[in-house]
Amino acid sequence: MSENNEDAVIVEGFRTPFVKSGKNFENMSVEELASHTLRELLERTQIDPKEIEGVILGNTVNSMDSPNLARTVSLLSGLPASVSATTVKRMDISSLESVVSATIKIKAGLANTMIAGGVENMSQMPILLNSGMTKIIKQIMQSKTWIEKAKQTLSLRLSDLKLQFADKKILIDSFSGLHQEQIAKALSDNFHISRKEQDEFTLMSFEKALAAQKKGKWKEEIVPVFPPPDFEWVEEDTELENKPSLHQLSELPSFFDKDHGTVTSGNSSFPADGAVLFLIMSKEKAKALGYQPLASIHSFACIGTESHTQGLGPVYASEKALKQAHLQIKDINLFEINEAFSAQALACLKAFESSALTENSTSLGAVDPSKCNVNGGSLALGNPLSATTARMILSLTKEMKRQQVEWGLVTSGMCEGQAGAFILKNIS
């Protein structure tokens, strides 16, 4: 969709620091993370809550306390009860889909002012019981006497005690049964990406992110959080201080294939907690309220791929978004490509130059490394699934303003073969 290209604009956006799961935000619910960010967005933009017409929030594993997480967050943030709220579940492009949905509403004339983004607290992802344990627990609860309850309890087998961690389960493709690390390994093999290249790419991500932090870039987009139980301010992405050395990365064991594997915990993004939210308006509404938007939403595309090629989804999605925008790779000034794995990001960069992956059998063109992920990515900052792509959009819009360049492209996706691409235009 690319008609009326400048009708929808990103007015402003903010995010929490990204924190490795199991650390600072482990006692902070997903509702609290998102509502804190939304309240800060409302306060800093000074938007009247009555102007908001809808909230669309991406989240991969909803809190059981909030079947429609976006609705709970909306109300906790002080928005009127009349505001509609929708929760989007599309794995690592959930937040991209939420921004797309808000954009479509605005372009279609159904709304003028929307909130969109994504949130994930991977620290609080549930531990799942297997079918055997679930069945026995139900039978125990339905039993009317203590003797019956005891019989059901004694029928437990060791295999029934096996638990599943949701954050691990969601990384397995439900159709093919392939784990994301296996897909990343296949990409490294197919594109001849060495272990050293992957580790060097990870290190480069950390170095870029640390350089951005030193220059104060992250402070422009981060809202500090005061989480329980310690109630100490978290103001920066917490894992940057743990930058590994190339030697440390080279010493880590590989997943699955201990002898020949190249994908490790070091060159893979780590699970994290965080929230990102945007204020999106029609261009006319933003002008009427006196806002100077960050960027206009020019075009976007979401696609699906075969399970075995899902890591290359960002390339296919980019081709479609570029075609809709009547642009070419050479026209794009800045790129954000998701760093789920070093192997996956490097494979995408190589695939942009491959004629075998495009509809018309011609290469999309090389992506200039100096224009790609200029402030680092998920390998250094962490990967709170449903918030990651929104963080990429936010970082890109801010950097486009700093450099005063015209075009930016965000592309992401891997899990379940879904991918998306987003083209932004600087309108300053």
Kinemage of the C-alpha trace (Angstrom):
@kinemage 1
@onewidth
@group {chain A} dominant
@subgroup {mainchain}
@vectorlist {calphas} color= white
{ca met a 1} P 0.000 0.000 0.000
{ca ser a 2} L 1.586 3.285 -1.061
{ca glu a 3} L -1.149 5.653 -2.248
{ca asn a 4} L -1.430 8.963 -0.372
{ca asn a 5} L 2.141 8.328 0.728
{ca glu a 6} L 2.462 11.168 3.206
{ca asp a 7} L -0.975 10.968 4.808
{ca ala a 8} L 0.296 9.020 7.835
{ca val a 9} L 3.199 10.345 9.885
{ca ile a 10} L 5.126 9.253 12.958
{ca val a 11} L 4.915 12.238 15.292
{ca glu a 12} L 7.036 10.822 18.119
{ca gly a 13} L 8.098 7.592 19.764
{ca phe a 14} L 9.747 6.404 22.952
{ca arg a 15} L 10.949 3.143 24.441
{ca thr a 16} L 12.098 1.657 27.689
{ca pro a 17} L 15.681 0.519 28.036
{ca phe a 18} L 16.089 -3.009 26.676
{ca val a 19} L 17.005 -5.325 29.534
{ca lys a 20} L 18.154 -8.939 29.341
{ca ser a 21} L 15.397 -11.246 30.541
{ca gly a 22} L 15.681 -12.390 34.137
{ca lys a 23} L 17.219 -9.124 35.280
{ca asn a 24} L 15.902 -5.624 36.087
{ca phe a 25} L 12.384 -6.014 34.669
{ca glu a 26} L 11.647 -9.564 35.811
{ca asn a 27} L 9.208 -8.313 38.479
{ca met a 28} L 7.543 -5.781 36.196
{ca ser a 29} L 4.488 -7.016 34.297
{ca val a 30} L 4.098 -6.549 30.581
{ca glu a 31} L 1.135 -4.270 31.333
{ca glu a 32} L 3.326 -2.062 33.535
{ca leu a 33} L 6.121 -1.852 30.962
{ca ala a 34} L 3.759 -0.780 28.191
{ca ser a 35} L 1.575 1.583 30.244
{ca his a 36} L 4.648 3.324 31.694
{ca thr a 37} L 5.924 3.957 28.162
{ca leu a 38} L 2.526 5.130 26.927
{ca arg a 39} L 2.084 7.546 29.825
{ca glu a 40} L 5.515 9.013 29.093
{ca leu a 41} L 4.622 9.333 25.397
{ca leu a 42} L 1.417 11.194 26.258
{ca glu a 43} L 3.209 13.441 28.750
{ca arg a 44} L 6.173 14.307 26.546
{ca thr a 45} L 4.063 15.039 23.468
{ca gln a 46} L 1.444 16.895 25.529
{ca ile a 47} L -1.289 15.252 23.457
{ca asp a 48} L -4.786 15.436 24.894
{ca pro a 49} L -5.804 11.817 25.670
{ca lys a 50} L -9.210 12.606 24.189
{ca glu a 51} L -7.525 12.960 20.791
{ca ile a 52} L -6.421 9.299 20.772
{ca glu a 53} L -8.776 7.134 18.681
{ca gly a 54} L -7.143 3.738 18.978
{ca val a 55} L -4.290 1.714 20.489
{ca ile a 56} L -2.709 -1.181 18.598
{ca leu a 57} L -0.095 -3.141 20.525
{ca gly a 58} L 2.061 -6.044 19.417
{ca asn a 59} L 2.788 -8.836 21.893
{ca thr a 60} L 3.827 -12.443 21.329
{ca val a 61} L 2.789 -14.068 24.605
{ca asn a 62} L -0.132 -12.209 26.177
{ca ser a 63} L -0.483 -11.983 29.917
{ca met a 64} L -3.240 -14.315 31.115
{ca asp a 65} L -4.478 -11.381 33.194
{ca ser a 66} L -5.061 -9.364 30.012
{ca pro a 67} L -6.666 -11.340 27.155
{ca asn a 68} L -6.610 -8.072 25.169
{ca leu a 69} L -3.375 -6.568 26.425
{ca ala a 70} L -3.773 -3.338 24.443
{ca arg a 71} L -7.079 -2.615 26.212
{ca thr a 72} L -5.576 -3.052 29.678
{ca val a 73} L -2.585 -0.882 28.778
{ca ser a 74} L -4.860 1.788 27.313
{ca leu a 75} L -6.919 2.039 30.496
{ca leu a 76} L -3.890 1.871 32.816
{ca ser a 77} L -2.390 4.776 30.874
{ca gly a 78} L -5.398 6.978 31.518
{ca leu a 79} L -6.910 6.929 28.044
{ca pro a 80} L -10.704 7.248 27.861
{ca ala a 81} L -12.714 4.014 27.970
{ca ser a 82} L -14.099 4.935 24.541
{ca val a 83} L -10.688 4.360 22.878
{ca ser a 84} L -10.588 1.140 20.872
{ca ala a 85} L -7.714 -1.254 21.543
{ca thr a 86} L -6.320 -4.182 19.565
{ca thr a 87} L -3.546 -6.641 20.386
{ca val a 88} L -1.495 -8.022 17.484
{ca lys a 89} L 0.352 -11.330 17.647
{ca arg a 90} L 2.760 -11.846 14.760
{ca met a 91} L 5.984 -12.898 16.457
{ca asp a 92} L 8.963 -10.659 15.680
{ca ile a 93} L 7.028 -8.383 13.326
{ca ser a 94} L 4.119 -7.861 15.722
{ca ser a 95} L 5.046 -4.228 16.321
{ca leu a 96} L 5.587 -3.612 12.607
{ca glu a 97} L 2.093 -4.988 12.007
{ca ser a 98} L 0.693 -2.721 14.712
{ca val a 99} L 2.221 0.346 13.031
{ca val a 100} L 0.976 -0.871 9.636
{ca ser a 101} L -2.542 -1.338 11.030
{ca ala a 102} L -2.560 2.153 12.510
{ca thr a 103} L -1.311 3.548 9.210
{ca ile a 104} L -4.022 1.787 7.226
{ca lys a 105} L -6.697 3.217 9.507
{ca ile a 106} L -5.344 6.712 8.990
{ca lys a 107} L -4.912 6.334 5.228
{ca ala a 108} L -8.446 4.979 4.954
{ca gly a 109} L -9.821 7.985 6.819
{ca leu a 110} L -11.007 5.861 9.762
{ca ala a 111} L -8.847 7.680 12.303
{ca asn a 112} L -6.570 10.683 12.636
{ca thr a 113} L -4.621 9.870 15.813
{ca met a 114} L -3.392 6.419 16.851
{ca ile a 115} L -0.986 4.823 19.325
{ca ala a 116} L 0.971 1.802 18.029
{ca gly a 117} L 3.975 -0.253 19.064
{ca gly a 118} L 5.009 -3.416 20.840
{ca val a 119} L 5.966 -4.831 24.215
{ca glu a 120} L 7.506 -8.022 25.528
{ca asn a 121} L 8.518 -9.219 28.956
{ca met a 122} L 10.315 -12.456 28.184
{ca ser a 123} L 11.247 -12.773 31.869
{ca gln a 124} L 7.605 -13.555 32.590
{ca met a 125} L 6.873 -15.948 29.754
{ca pro a 126} L 5.016 -18.920 31.197
{ca ile a 127} L 6.334 -22.385 31.910
{ca leu a 128} L 4.105 -24.873 30.100
{ca leu a 129} L 2.878 -28.244 31.367
{ca asn a 130} L 2.841 -31.139 28.929
{ca ser a 131} L -0.393 -32.859 27.950
{ca gly a 132} L 0.045 -35.717 30.451
{ca met a 133} L 0.482 -33.397 33.430
{ca thr a 134} L -2.383 -31.155 32.250
{ca lys a 135} L -4.738 -34.137 32.022
{ca ile a 136} L -3.864 -35.430 35.498
{ca ile a 137} L -4.217 -31.985 37.117
{ca lys a 138} L -7.681 -31.678 35.596
{ca gln a 139} L -8.619 -35.133 36.914
{ca ile a 140} L -7.333 -34.242 40.387
{ca met a 141} L -9.374 -31.045 40.406
{ca gln a 142} L -12.491 -32.954 39.295
{ca ser a 143} L -12.048 -35.740 41.856
{ca lys a 144} L -14.578 -35.543 44.713
{ca thr a 145} L -12.681 -37.409 47.431
{ca trp a 146} L -9.155 -37.305 48.786
{ca ile a 147} L -8.727 -40.977 47.879
{ca glu a 148} L -9.556 -40.263 44.226
{ca lys a 149} L -7.191 -37.290 44.257
{ca ala a 150} L -4.421 -39.477 45.703
{ca lys a 151} L -4.961 -42.160 43.018
{ca gln a 152} L -4.659 -39.564 40.257
{ca thr a 153} L -1.544 -38.129 41.862
{ca leu a 154} L 0.075 -41.573 42.105
{ca ser a 155} L -0.613 -42.145 38.395
{ca leu a 156} L 1.955 -39.461 37.523
{ca arg a 157} L 4.894 -40.656 35.427
{ca leu a 158} L 8.340 -39.093 35.192
{ca ser a 159} L 7.581 -38.028 31.613
{ca asp a 160} L 4.589 -36.042 32.888
{ca leu a 161} L 6.930 -33.873 34.959
{ca lys a 162} L 8.762 -32.534 31.912
{ca leu a 163} L 8.145 -28.798 31.582
{ca gln a 164} L 8.389 -26.577 28.534
{ca phe a 165} L 9.635 -23.016 28.626
{ca ala a 166} L 7.515 -20.775 26.394
{ca asp a 167} L 10.447 -18.605 25.300
{ca lys a 168} L 12.131 -21.746 23.912
{ca lys a 169} L 8.995 -23.247 22.396
{ca ile a 170} L 8.093 -20.137 20.403
{ca leu a 171} L 11.467 -20.325 18.625
{ca ile a 172} L 10.486 -23.633 17.016
{ca asp a 173} L 8.693 -23.352 13.696
{ca ser a 174} L 5.305 -24.976 14.271
{ca phe a 175} L 5.040 -26.249 10.680
{ca ser a 176} L 8.527 -27.626 9.988
{ca gly a 177} L 9.656 -28.300 13.552
{ca leu a 178} L 12.915 -26.482 12.822
{ca his a 179} L 14.478 -24.439 15.599
{ca gln a 180} L 15.541 -20.895 14.718
{ca glu a 181} L 19.182 -21.781 15.426
{ca gln a 182} L 18.921 -24.613 12.890
{ca ile a 183} L 17.617 -22.219 10.263
{ca ala a 184} L 20.416 -19.765 11.049
{ca lys a 185} L 22.941 -22.613 10.722
{ca ala a 186} L 21.501 -23.534 7.307
{ca leu a 187} L 21.816 -19.921 6.178
{ca ser a 188} L 25.447 -19.786 7.299
{ca asp a 189} L 26.134 -22.958 5.287
{ca asn a 190} L 24.243 -21.863 2.170
{ca phe a 191} L 25.889 -18.444 2.064
{ca his a 192} L 29.308 -19.663 3.243
{ca ile a 193} L 29.362 -17.428 6.297
{ca ser a 194} L 32.177 -18.413 8.636
{ca arg a 195} L 32.108 -18.498 12.408
{ca lys a 196} L 34.644 -15.653 12.444
{ca glu a 197} L 32.419 -13.462 10.239
{ca gln a 198} L 29.482 -14.042 12.550
{ca asp a 199} L 31.447 -13.255 15.692
{ca glu a 200} L 32.948 -10.141 14.105
{ca phe a 201} L 29.471 -8.950 13.102
{ca thr a 202} L 28.299 -9.368 16.712
{ca leu a 203} L 31.257 -7.407 18.021
{ca met a 204} L 30.601 -4.656 15.469
{ca ser a 205} L 26.983 -4.422 16.653
{ca phe a 206} L 28.194 -3.839 20.220
{ca glu a 207} L 30.759 -1.273 19.114
{ca lys a 208} L 28.178 0.698 17.129
{ca ala a 209} L 25.658 0.604 19.979
{ca leu a 210} L 28.267 1.729 22.518
{ca ala a 211} L 29.327 4.575 20.224
{ca ala a 212} L 25.665 5.649 19.947
{ca gln a 213} L 25.336 5.527 23.735
{ca lys a 214} L 28.459 7.629 24.193
{ca lys a 215} L 27.040 10.265 21.820
{ca gly a 216} L 23.771 10.332 23.778
{ca lys a 217} L 21.672 8.985 20.920
{ca trp a 218} L 19.807 6.413 23.005
{ca lys a 219} L 18.777 9.048 25.545
{ca glu a 220} L 16.683 10.688 22.834
{ca glu a 221} L 14.417 7.663 22.629
{ca ile a 222} L 14.605 6.012 26.076
{ca val a 223} L 12.271 6.720 28.988
{ca pro a 224} L 13.803 5.663 32.338
{ca val a 225} L 12.044 2.962 34.356
{ca phe a 226} L 11.893 2.524 38.143
{ca pro a 227} L 11.222 -1.230 38.542
{ca pro a 228} L 10.509 -3.216 41.702
{ca pro a 229} L 11.773 -4.585 44.022
{ca asp a 230} L 14.956 -2.477 44.170
{ca phe a 231} L 13.373 0.682 42.746
{ca glu a 232} L 16.562 1.941 41.164
{ca trp a 233} L 16.385 3.871 37.919
{ca val a 234} L 17.164 1.923 34.745
{ca glu a 235} L 18.117 4.542 32.179
{ca glu a 236} L 20.171 2.663 29.586
{ca asp a 237} L 20.210 -0.631 27.694
{ca thr a 238} L 21.813 -2.855 30.261
{ca glu a 239} L 23.876 -5.369 28.304
{ca leu a 240} L 26.114 -2.911 26.454
{ca glu a 241} L 28.451 -2.861 29.440
{ca asn a 242} L 28.994 -6.601 28.905
{ca lys a 243} L 30.528 -6.269 25.441
{ca pro a 244} L 32.419 -9.498 24.722
{ca ser a 245} L 35.835 -9.741 23.134
{ca leu a 246} L 36.360 -11.583 19.883
{ca his a 247} L 38.259 -14.238 21.825
{ca gln a 248} L 35.366 -14.746 24.243
{ca leu a 249} L 32.942 -15.113 21.336
{ca ser a 250} L 35.205 -17.650 19.634
{ca glu a 251} L 35.290 -19.823 22.769
{ca leu a 252} L 31.517 -20.311 22.992
{ca pro a 253} L 30.098 -23.716 21.942
{ca ser a 254} L 27.801 -23.878 18.933
{ca phe a 255} L 24.149 -24.946 19.025
{ca phe a 256} L 23.203 -28.477 17.867
{ca asp a 257} L 26.376 -29.269 15.882
{ca lys a 258} L 29.227 -29.157 18.393
{ca asp a 259} L 31.914 -29.976 15.827
{ca his a 260} L 30.907 -28.012 12.742
{ca gly a 261} L 28.282 -25.539 13.943
{ca thr a 262} L 28.875 -21.793 13.750
{ca val a 263} L 25.777 -20.395 15.495
{ca thr a 264} L 26.334 -19.724 19.199
{ca ser a 265} L 24.729 -17.834 22.053
{ca gly a 266} L 27.282 -15.113 21.384
{ca asn a 267} L 26.341 -14.453 17.758
{ca ser a 268} L 22.607 -14.810 18.458
{ca ser a 269} L 20.387 -12.079 19.886
{ca phe a 270} L 19.424 -12.635 23.514
{ca pro a 271} L 15.886 -12.581 24.990
{ca ala a 272} L 15.040 -9.236 26.521
{ca asp a 273} L 12.271 -7.156 28.066
{ca gly a 274} L 11.116 -3.804 26.721
{ca ala a 275} L 8.376 -1.651 25.214
{ca val a 276} L 8.216 0.812 22.301
{ca leu a 277} L 5.280 3.085 21.473
{ca phe a 278} L 4.544 5.676 18.779
{ca leu a 279} L 2.129 8.542 18.302
{ca ile a 280} L 0.940 8.287 14.683
{ca met a 281} L -1.288 10.854 12.997
{ca ser a 282} L -2.607 11.992 9.671
{ca lys a 283} L -0.356 14.676 8.260
{ca glu a 284} L -3.187 17.186 8.416
{ca lys a 285} L -3.948 16.443 12.073
{ca ala a 286} L -0.297 16.751 13.066
{ca lys a 287} L -0.075 20.116 11.317
{ca ala a 288} L -3.301 21.321 12.939
{ca leu a 289} L -1.938 20.453 16.418
{ca gly a 290} L 1.426 22.066 15.726
{ca tyr a 291} L 3.600 18.930 15.680
{ca gln a 292} L 6.739 18.489 13.589
{ca pro a 293} L 6.669 14.747 12.713
{ca leu a 294} L 9.724 12.528 12.598
{ca ala a 295} L 8.877 10.859 9.282
{ca ser a 296} L 6.089 9.905 6.934
{ca ile a 297} L 5.166 6.260 6.377
{ca his a 298} L 5.755 5.881 2.661
{ca ser a 299} L 5.158 2.194 1.948
{ca phe a 300} L 5.172 -1.185 3.660
{ca ala a 301} L 4.898 -4.862 2.835
{ca cys a 302} L 4.372 -8.056 4.836
{ca ile a 303} L 5.034 -11.477 3.324
{ca gly a 304} L 5.371 -15.155 4.175
{ca thr a 305} L 8.110 -17.549 3.092
{ca glu a 306} L 8.769 -21.262 3.092
{ca ser a 307} L 10.042 -22.578 6.415
{ca his a 308} L 13.534 -23.352 5.124
{ca thr a 309} L 13.994 -19.839 3.656
{ca gln a 310} L 12.290 -17.854 6.403
{ca gly a 311} L 15.502 -16.156 7.471
{ca leu a 312} L 15.572 -14.423 4.079
{ca gly a 313} L 12.056 -13.029 4.476
{ca pro a 314} L 13.360 -9.482 5.052
{ca val a 315} L 14.815 -9.492 1.523
{ca tyr a 316} L 11.541 -10.562 -0.092
{ca ala a 317} L 9.577 -8.043 1.973
{ca ser a 318} L 12.013 -5.263 1.051
{ca glu a 319} L 11.668 -6.055 -2.643
{ca lys a 320} L 7.904 -5.697 -2.384
{ca ala a 321} L 8.029 -2.472 -0.342
{ca leu a 322} L 10.581 -0.909 -2.720
{ca lys a 323} L 8.451 -1.820 -5.723
{ca gln a 324} L 5.379 -0.219 -4.156
{ca ala a 325} L 7.354 2.930 -3.403
{ca his a 326} L 8.914 3.056 -6.891
{ca leu a 327} L 12.337 3.092 -5.264
{ca gln a 328} L 15.544 1.092 -5.584
{ca ile a 329} L 18.135 0.027 -3.037
{ca lys a 330} L 20.435 2.797 -4.226
{ca asp a 331} L 17.786 5.361 -3.240
{ca ile a 332} L 17.759 4.290 0.420
{ca asn a 333} L 20.002 6.347 2.685
{ca leu a 334} L 19.768 4.275 5.891
{ca phe a 335} L 18.831 0.648 6.602
{ca glu a 336} L 17.740 -1.262 9.697
{ca ile a 337} L 17.928 -5.046 9.287
{ca asn a 338} L 16.994 -7.250 12.219
{ca glu a 339} L 19.871 -9.016 13.918
{ca ala a 340} L 18.117 -12.115 15.199
{ca phe a 341} L 21.339 -13.984 14.414
{ca ser a 342} L 24.574 -12.785 12.878
{ca ala a 343} L 24.222 -15.535 10.275
{ca gln a 344} L 20.711 -14.431 9.364
{ca ala a 345} L 21.597 -10.729 9.068
{ca leu a 346} L 24.724 -11.479 7.009
{ca ala a 347} L 22.780 -13.879 4.774
{ca cys a 348} L 20.197 -11.159 4.092
{ca leu a 349} L 22.912 -8.674 3.184
{ca lys a 350} L 24.366 -11.182 0.724
{ca ala a 351} L 20.913 -12.098 -0.591
{ca phe a 352} L 20.200 -8.489 -1.555
{ca glu a 353} L 22.862 -8.951 -4.212
{ca ser a 354} L 21.514 -12.303 -5.458
{ca ser a 355} L 19.427 -12.357 -8.632
{ca ala a 356} L 18.025 -15.760 -7.648
{ca leu a 357} L 15.860 -14.263 -4.920
{ca thr a 358} L 13.938 -11.644 -6.899
{ca glu a 359} L 10.870 -11.837 -9.109
{ca asn a 360} L 12.580 -10.469 -12.205
{ca ser a 361} L 15.880 -12.357 -11.782
{ca thr a 362} L 17.919 -9.213 -11.177
{ca ser a 363} L 19.747 -8.264 -8.013
{ca leu a 364} L 18.099 -5.731 -5.728
{ca gly a 365} L 21.548 -4.281 -5.200
{ca ala a 366} L 24.177 -4.185 -2.502
{ca val a 367} L 23.414 -2.613 0.866
{ca asp a 368} L 26.216 -0.260 1.852
{ca pro a 369} L 27.473 -1.551 5.257
{ca ser a 370} L 28.156 2.032 6.371
{ca lys a 371} L 24.425 2.781 6.018
{ca cys a 372} L 23.136 -0.347 7.744
{ca asn a 373} L 22.360 -0.642 11.473
{ca val a 374} L 24.554 2.368 12.089
{ca asn a 375} L 23.805 2.310 15.835
{ca gly a 376} L 23.999 -1.456 16.310
{ca gly a 377} L 21.106 -3.851 16.694
{ca ser a 378} L 19.555 -6.749 18.556
{ca leu a 379} L 22.832 -8.609 18.984
{ca ala a 380} L 23.941 -5.863 21.353
{ca leu a 381} L 20.657 -4.423 22.636
{ca gly a 382} L 18.594 -7.602 22.986
{ca asn a 383} L 15.512 -8.965 21.281
{ca pro a 384} L 12.187 -8.482 23.108
{ca leu a 385} L 10.340 -10.132 20.220
{ca ser a 386} L 7.290 -7.934 19.743
{ca ala a 387} L 9.129 -4.709 20.558
{ca thr a 388} L 12.193 -5.211 18.384
{ca thr a 389} L 10.929 -3.970 15.014
{ca ala a 390} L 9.348 -0.922 16.643
{ca arg a 391} L 12.731 -0.140 18.214
{ca met a 392} L 14.293 -0.377 14.738
{ca ile a 393} L 11.688 2.024 13.307
{ca leu a 394} L 12.242 4.428 16.202
{ca ser a 395} L 16.029 4.344 15.911
{ca leu a 396} L 15.838 4.841 12.153
{ca thr a 397} L 13.509 7.842 12.288
{ca lys a 398} L 15.730 9.538 14.873
{ca glu a 399} L 18.882 8.845 12.833
{ca met a 400} L 17.271 10.090 9.621
{ca lys a 401} L 16.604 13.377 11.404
{ca arg a 402} L 20.173 13.605 12.694
{ca gln a 403} L 21.741 12.943 9.309
{ca gln a 404} L 19.057 14.857 7.396
{ca val a 405} L 18.626 12.065 4.832
{ca glu a 406} L 15.465 11.389 2.876
{ca trp a 407} L 14.802 7.630 2.790
{ca gly a 408} L 15.032 4.839 5.350
{ca leu a 409} L 14.134 1.150 5.183
{ca val a 410} L 13.371 -1.172 8.111
{ca thr a 411} L 13.082 -4.884 7.481
{ca ser a 412} L 12.606 -7.725 9.921
{ca gly a 413} L 11.271 -11.237 10.335
{ca met a 414} L 12.197 -14.861 10.788
{ca cys a 415} L 9.917 -16.753 13.148
{ca glu a 416} L 7.177 -18.756 11.404
{ca gly a 417} L 8.338 -17.510 7.983
{ca gln a 418} L 6.785 -14.053 8.395
{ca ala a 419} L 8.597 -10.865 7.434
{ca gly a 420} L 7.901 -7.212 6.851
{ca ala a 421} L 9.525 -4.085 5.440
{ca phe a 422} L 8.828 -0.439 6.081
{ca ile a 423} L 9.969 2.583 4.047
{ca leu a 424} L 10.085 5.942 5.800
{ca lys a 425} L 10.566 9.409 4.391
{ca asn a 426} L 12.098 12.299 6.308
{ca ile a 427} L 9.709 15.236 6.074
{ca ser a 428} L 11.669 17.869 8.007
